[in-house]
Amino acid sequence: MSTPGMEKMEQNDNEGDNFRLHLVTWNVATAEPPVDISSLLHLESPKGPDVYVIGLQEVYSGPLRFMSDVVFDDPWSHCLMTTLAPWNYVKVSSIRMQGLLLLFFSKLEHLPFIRDIQATYTRTGIFGYWGNKGGVSIRLSFYGHMLCFLNCHLSAHMNNATERVIEFEYITDKQIFNCEKAQRILDHRLVFWFGDLNFRIQDHGMHFVRTCISDQNYNLLWSKDQLIMLKKKEKLLQEFEEGPLDFQPTYKFDLNTDLYDSRLYRTWFAFNSKKRKPAWTDRILWRLIPKALPSDKQEECGDRSDANNVGQPEEAKKSLLELSQDLYTSDMQYRISDHKPVIGIFTLKLKKMQTTPLVHLLAEGEWSADIDAMLVYFPKQPFPSSSWDWIGLYKVGFSSVFDYITYTWVKDDEVAVDEEAIKVYMSKDEIPVRGGECVLGYYCNTLQCIIGISEPFKVHASKVAIEEGFLPEKLRGLHRS
């Protein structure tokens, strides 16, 4: 049985490499995370994804909670990080705007090739001044290909279908990235658009809709789905693809049940028994520019060179990028919200534009808290280094880019430089006393990402601490009581 998260990708230099993407969108209706989210993430699947992208809406954002979430990870982020870290997934980036939350996780092996990460948000609620509605996005370069992920929560109610399209167009136009090659969302080679888009099923009556759902005749409802209808006349929507809606509508359910809305709604004068009609409000769509861009368009914003492409014919520089959807479904077992989560699993086939990390790292000599340590890094290609670059010491199985044990400033702590290798000092006072399996990661501030990861190495337990008989609970280190 293979080690979790360490499956090797099938490679074919002529046809490109396959990567598995697992996307989730879920309006969690201010609920706390469930005890077990393994089904949502398909953790027991024999084909573990290379990337997880999780978009949530209506994450609880009361004043006290929101302030605490600024300092600490919110419960949903913490839950996902804690669940995925043992499987060797690292949170690369996240962004939150009130109740909207977007998280991007990657297998450890891909970190040096996920570069130029930027995240932003756009408010559309209450004339654009309130963040209860809008969009949050993360853009990045993945092996040299520009990808963008947009999580939206658009206007509600049956009669606001056109307003939802206007909001989407506003978000795609308003969000600007500091990237000459892809300043806007739609400039990226591949865009995923997902979230609680709030499109409804119109015209059909409640009885007909529920009968179709009960009989699993979902196709009889597609012609009156507002998003499908609007795609026939809205040019921007026509650029996006979506898999067939072969799962039951994900909204609106009674809490803690699998029953569609059965509540009585109070009006000004009395009770109104009108119930919310089921709808596919929660969706995952994508837009792919199929043709290869000129080679200069394939570089990420902050990285202007790739040694692997130097001297190659122009045709060899052109990139392959294909996408196929393997699964599009809902997960009905979760009942904490009036929405069910939607899962999209994709195979991304691409020709790698980078195959070598920008830096190679290794720990020199024996490491323990008894002696100052030395690490060495080898720049493999030119990159935009700065005085804000740092190298972190991580526990194997770390949960996020900033989940380091300690770090050292690259420029401040250099002790030796030659043409090929640069040695950097790390104080023994910061090394964990009890030791453990660790890795080193070089963080480039300009590219906002880790550009090199060392092989795992052993940090030995402190002999001084053992001799002096320190109790485990008093020891600083990887294994805390």
C-alpha positions in Angstrom: 0.0 0.0 0.0 1.4 3.4 -1.0 2.2 6.1 1.6 -0.7 8.6 1.8 -0.1 11.7 -0.4 3.1 10.3 -2.0 1.8 8.6 -5.1 3.9 9.2 -8.2 2.4 10.8 -11.3 2.4 8.9 -14.5 4.7 10.9 -16.8 5.1 11.0 -20.6 7.4 13.6 -21.9 5.6 13.7 -25.3 2.1 13.9 -24.0 2.5 15.9 -20.8 1.8 15.0 -17.2 -1.6 14.4 -15.5 -2.6 16.1 -12.3 -5.7 15.5 -10.3 -7.7 18.5 -9.0 -10.3 18.2 -6.3 -12.7 21.2 -6.0 -15.4 21.6 -3.3 -18.0 24.4 -3.0 -20.2 24.5 0.1 -22.5 27.1 1.6 -22.0 26.1 5.3 -24.8 28.4 6.6 -22.6 29.6 9.6 -22.2 26.0 10.9 -19.1 24.7 12.6 -17.1 22.0 10.7 -18.4 18.4 11.1 -16.4 15.9 13.1 -15.4 14.0 9.9 -14.8 15.5 6.5 -13.0 12.6 5.0 -15.9 11.8 2.6 -15.9 15.4 1.4 -12.2 15.1 0.5 -12.3 11.5 -0.8 -9.3 10.7 1.4 -9.7 7.0 1.0 -9.6 7.2 -2.8 -6.9 5.2 -4.4 -6.1 8.2 -6.6 -5.3 11.0 -4.3 -5.5 14.5 -5.8 -2.5 16.7 -6.4 -4.4 19.8 -5.5 -7.4 20.6 -3.3 -9.3 23.9 -3.8 -12.0 24.5 -1.2 -14.5 27.3 -1.6 -16.9 28.0 1.3 -19.7 30.5 1.7 -21.5 31.8 4.8 -18.6 30.9 7.1 -19.7 32.4 10.5 -18.3 36.0 10.7 -19.8 37.5 13.8 -17.8 40.4 15.2 -16.0 38.5 18.0 -15.3 35.4 15.8 -14.2 37.5 12.9 -11.6 39.4 15.0 -10.3 36.1 16.4 -10.0 34.6 12.9 -7.8 37.5 12.0 -5.2 36.3 14.5 -5.9 32.6 14.5 -7.1 30.2 11.8 -10.8 30.0 11.5 -12.4 26.7 12.5 -12.9 25.6 8.9 -9.3 26.4 7.8 -8.0 24.7 11.0 -10.2 21.6 10.3 -9.0 21.3 6.7 -5.4 21.9 7.5 -5.4 19.4 10.4 -7.2 16.8 8.2 -4.9 17.1 5.1 -1.5 17.6 6.7 -1.0 13.9 7.6 -1.6 13.1 4.0 1.3 15.5 3.0 -0.9 18.3 1.8 0.2 21.9 2.5 -2.0 25.0 2.6 -0.4 27.2 -0.1 -2.8 30.1 0.1 -6.1 31.3 1.4 -8.3 34.4 1.3 -11.3 35.4 3.3 -13.9 38.2 2.8 -16.4 38.0 5.7 -18.3 34.7 5.1 -16.5 33.9 1.8 -13.4 31.6 2.3 -11.1 30.1 -0.4 -8.3 27.7 0.3 -5.7 26.1 -1.9 -3.8 23.0 -0.8 -1.1 21.1 -2.7 1.0 18.0 -2.3 4.4 18.8 -0.9 6.2 17.7 -4.0 4.5 20.4 -6.1 5.3 23.4 -3.8 8.5 24.6 -5.7 6.5 24.8 -8.9 3.5 26.8 -7.6 4.7 30.4 -7.9 3.6 34.0 -8.1 0.6 33.4 -5.8 -1.8 36.4 -5.5 -5.2 36.6 -3.8 -7.9 39.3 -3.8 -11.6 39.9 -3.2 -14.5 42.0 -4.5 -17.6 43.0 -2.6 -20.9 43.2 -4.3 -23.3 43.3 -1.3 -25.1 46.5 -0.4 -23.8 48.6 -3.3 -20.4 47.1 -3.1 -19.6 48.2 0.4 -20.5 45.0 2.3 -18.8 41.6 1.9 -21.7 39.3 2.5 -21.8 38.8 -1.3 -19.1 39.0 -3.9 -16.0 36.9 -4.9 -12.6 35.9 -3.6 -9.9 34.5 -5.9 -6.5 33.0 -5.9 -4.3 33.1 -9.0 -1.0 31.3 -9.4 1.5 29.8 -11.8 1.4 25.9 -11.8 4.4 24.5 -13.5 4.4 27.7 -15.6 0.7 27.7 -16.5 -1.4 30.5 -15.2 -4.5 29.3 -13.3 -7.2 31.3 -11.4 -9.8 30.0 -8.9 -12.8 32.2 -8.2 -15.2 31.5 -5.3 -18.5 33.6 -5.5 -21.6 34.1 -3.5 -24.1 36.0 -5.7 -27.4 37.6 -5.1 -30.3 35.4 -3.9 -33.9 35.0 -4.9 -35.7 33.8 -8.0 -36.1 37.2 -9.8 -32.4 38.2 -9.6 -30.9 36.0 -12.3 -29.8 38.9 -14.4 -28.4 40.7 -11.4 -26.2 37.6 -10.7 -24.7 37.8 -14.2 -24.0 41.5 -13.7 -22.3 40.8 -10.4 -20.1 38.1 -12.0 -19.1 40.4 -14.9 -18.3 43.1 -12.3 -16.1 40.7 -10.3 -14.2 39.5 -13.3 -13.6 43.1 -14.5 -12.9 44.6 -11.1 -10.2 42.2 -9.8 -6.7 43.2 -10.9 -3.6 41.3 -10.2 0.0 42.6 -10.2 0.9 40.5 -13.2 1.7 41.9 -16.6 0.8 38.6 -18.4 -2.5 38.0 -16.5 -3.9 41.2 -14.9 -7.5 40.0 -14.8 -9.2 36.8 -14.1 -10.1 36.1 -17.7 -6.4 36.5 -18.8 -5.5 33.2 -17.2 -5.2 30.0 -19.2 -7.6 28.2 -17.0 -10.2 29.7 -14.7 -12.4 27.8 -12.3 -15.6 29.6 -11.3 -17.6 28.1 -8.4 -19.6 28.9 -5.3 -23.2 29.6 -4.3 -24.1 31.2 -7.5 -27.8 31.2 -6.5 -29.3 30.4 -9.9 -32.8 28.8 -9.5 -35.2 26.6 -11.4 -37.9 28.9 -12.8 -41.4 28.3 -14.3 -41.8 24.7 -13.1 -44.1 24.3 -10.1 -43.0 22.9 -6.7 -44.8 19.5 -7.3 -43.2 18.9 -10.7 -39.7 19.8 -9.4 -39.9 17.5 -6.4 -41.4 14.7 -8.5 -38.5 14.9 -11.0 -36.0 14.8 -8.1 -37.8 11.9 -6.5 -37.7 10.0 -9.8 -34.2 11.1 -10.6 -35.3 12.7 -13.8 -33.0 15.6 -13.3 -32.7 16.3 -17.1 -36.4 17.4 -17.2 -35.4 20.4 -15.0 -32.3 21.5 -16.9 -34.1 23.6 -19.5 -35.5 25.8 -16.8 -32.3 26.2 -14.8 -31.5 29.9 -14.9 -27.8 29.5 -15.5 -28.3 27.1 -18.4 -30.9 29.4 -19.8 -28.7 32.5 -19.5 -25.8 30.8 -21.2 -27.8 30.8 -24.4 -27.7 34.6 -24.6 -24.8 35.8 -22.4 -21.5 35.8 -24.2 -19.3 35.6 -21.1 -21.2 32.6 -19.7 -20.9 30.8 -23.0 -17.1 30.7 -22.5 -17.5 28.6 -19.4 -18.2 24.8 -19.4 -20.0 22.7 -16.8 -20.6 19.0 -16.4 -24.1 17.6 -16.5 -26.2 18.2 -13.4 -26.7 14.4 -12.7 -27.2 14.9 -9.0 -30.2 16.2 -7.1 -30.4 20.0 -6.4 -28.3 21.0 -3.4 -30.7 23.7 -2.0 -32.8 24.1 0.1 -32.8 21.5 2.9 -34.1 21.5 6.4 -31.2 21.5 8.8 -30.0 18.1 10.0 -32.1 16.3 7.5 -32.3 15.2 3.8 -35.7 16.8 3.4 -36.3 19.7 1.1 -37.6 22.9 2.7 -40.7 22.2 4.7 -40.8 25.3 7.0 -43.6 27.8 7.3 -42.3 31.4 6.7 -43.6 34.2 8.7 -44.9 37.3 6.9 -45.9 40.7 8.3 -49.5 39.5 8.9 -49.5 35.8 9.3 -47.8 32.5 8.4 -47.1 31.9 4.7 -46.7 28.2 3.8 -44.8 28.9 0.7 -41.6 26.8 0.6 -38.3 27.4 -1.2 -38.2 25.5 -4.5 -35.2 23.1 -4.8 -32.4 24.4 -7.0 -28.8 23.8 -8.2 -27.5 27.0 -6.5 -24.0 25.4 -5.9 -22.0 25.0 -9.0 -18.5 24.4 -10.5 -17.7 25.7 -14.0 -14.4 26.3 -15.9 -13.0 28.2 -18.8 -10.0 27.0 -20.7 -8.0 28.8 -23.4 -7.0 25.7 -25.4 -4.3 27.1 -27.7 -0.8 27.5 -26.5 0.2 31.1 -25.9 3.5 32.5 -27.2 6.4 31.5 -25.0 6.7 35.0 -23.3 3.1 34.6 -22.2 3.8 31.4 -20.3 6.2 33.0 -17.8 4.8 33.8 -14.4 4.8 37.4 -13.3 7.9 37.5 -11.1 10.1 34.9 -12.9 11.6 35.9 -16.2 13.7 32.8 -17.0 13.6 29.1 -17.1 16.8 27.3 -17.8 14.8 24.3 -19.2 13.6 26.3 -22.2 16.9 28.1 -23.1 17.9 27.3 -26.7 14.9 25.1 -27.5 13.0 25.6 -30.7 10.0 27.9 -30.5 7.6 25.0 -31.0 9.0 23.2 -28.0 8.2 26.1 -25.8 4.5 26.0 -26.6 2.5 24.5 -23.8 0.0 21.7 -23.7 -2.9 22.3 -21.4 -6.0 20.1 -21.3 -8.8 19.5 -18.8 -11.3 16.7 -18.3 -13.9 16.3 -15.6 -13.9 12.9 -13.9 -16.7 13.6 -11.3 -19.4 16.2 -10.7 -21.6 15.4 -7.8 -23.0 16.4 -4.4 -22.3 14.8 -1.0 -25.6 14.2 0.6 -24.4 12.8 3.9 -23.6 16.3 5.4 -26.6 17.9 7.1 -25.2 20.8 9.0 -26.4 23.4 6.4 -29.4 24.0 4.2 -27.0 23.4 1.3 -25.2 20.2 0.3 -21.6 20.4 -0.7 -20.7 20.0 -4.4 -17.5 18.2 -5.5 -15.8 18.4 -8.9 -12.8 16.2 -9.7 -10.7 17.0 -12.8 -7.7 15.7 -14.6 -5.4 18.5 -15.7 -3.0 17.5 -18.4 -0.1 19.8 -19.1 3.4 20.1 -20.4 5.6 21.3 -17.6 7.2 24.7 -18.3 9.5 24.2 -15.2 11.0 20.9 -14.2 13.7 22.1 -11.8 13.2 24.0 -8.5 14.7 27.5 -8.5 16.9 26.5 -5.5 18.2 23.2 -4.1 18.4 23.0 -0.3 20.1 20.6 2.1 21.0 20.4 5.7 24.8 20.3 6.3 26.2 18.0 8.9 24.4 16.8 12.0 21.5 18.9 13.4 20.5 19.1 17.1 19.8 21.8 19.6 23.3 21.4 21.1 25.1 23.1 18.2 24.5 25.9 15.8 23.4 24.5 12.4 24.4 25.2 8.9 22.3 24.8 5.7 23.3 25.2 2.1 21.3 26.3 -0.9 22.2 26.2 -4.5 20.5 28.6 -6.9 19.6 26.6 -10.0 18.1 29.4 -12.0 17.9 33.2 -11.7 15.0 34.4 -9.5 14.0 37.7 -7.9 15.7 37.3 -4.5 15.4 40.0 -1.8 16.4 40.8 1.7 13.0 39.5 2.8 13.6 35.9 1.7 13.8 33.4 4.5 14.4 29.7 5.0 12.1 27.8 7.3 12.6 24.6 9.3 9.4 22.5 9.1 8.2 19.4 10.8 7.5 16.6 8.2 3.7 16.8 7.8 3.5 20.6 8.2 0.1 22.1 7.4 0.9 25.4 5.8 3.6 27.5 4.3 3.8 29.5 7.6 3.6 26.4 9.8 7.4 26.5 10.4 9.2 25.6 13.7 11.7 28.5 13.1 13.2 30.4 10.2 16.4 32.3 9.3 16.7 35.4 7.1 18.7 34.4 4.0 20.6 37.6 3.5 21.2 38.4 7.2 22.5 35.0 8.1 24.7 34.2 5.1 28.1 33.0 6.3 29.7 31.8 3.0 29.1 32.4 -0.6 30.7 30.9 -3.7 29.7 30.6 -7.3 27.4 27.6 -6.8 26.6 27.3 -3.1 25.5 29.7 -0.3 25.7 28.7 3.3 23.3 30.1 5.9 23.5 29.9 9.7 20.7 28.8 12.0 21.0 29.3 15.8 20.8 26.2 18.0 18.5 28.2 20.3 15.7 27.8 17.7 16.2 24.1 16.9 13.7 21.7 18.6 15.2 20.0 21.7 13.5 16.6 21.1 14.4 16.5 17.4 12.4 14.7 14.7 12.0 14.4 11.0 12.2 17.9 9.3 12.6 19.6 5.9 13.9 23.0 4.9 11.9 25.4 2.7 13.1 28.5 0.9 10.4 31.2 0.8 10.8 33.9 -1.9 9.1 37.0 -0.8 8.8 38.5 -4.4 7.1 35.3 -5.7 5.2 34.8 -2.5 5.9 31.1 -2.4 8.3 28.3 -1.5 10.7 27.8 -4.3 12.8 24.9 -2.9 12.2 22.1 -0.5 15.0 19.9 1.0 14.8 16.1 1.4 13.6 15.0 4.9 16.5 14.8 7.4 16.9 13.9 11.0 17.2 16.5 13.8 18.7 14.6 16.7 17.4 14.9 20.3 19.6 17.2 22.5 22.2 15.2 24.4 22.5 18.0 26.9 18.7 18.0 27.6 18.8 14.2 28.1 21.8 14.3 30.4 20.2 17.1 32.5 16.9 15.1 32.7 14.5 17.6 31.4 10.9 16.4 31.5 9.1 16.0 28.1 6.5 18.6 29.0 9.2 21.2 29.6 10.9 20.6 26.3 10.5 22.8 23.3 10.2 20.7 20.1 8.3 18.8 17.6 6.5 16.4 19.9 4.6 18.4 22.5 2.7 16.7 25.3 
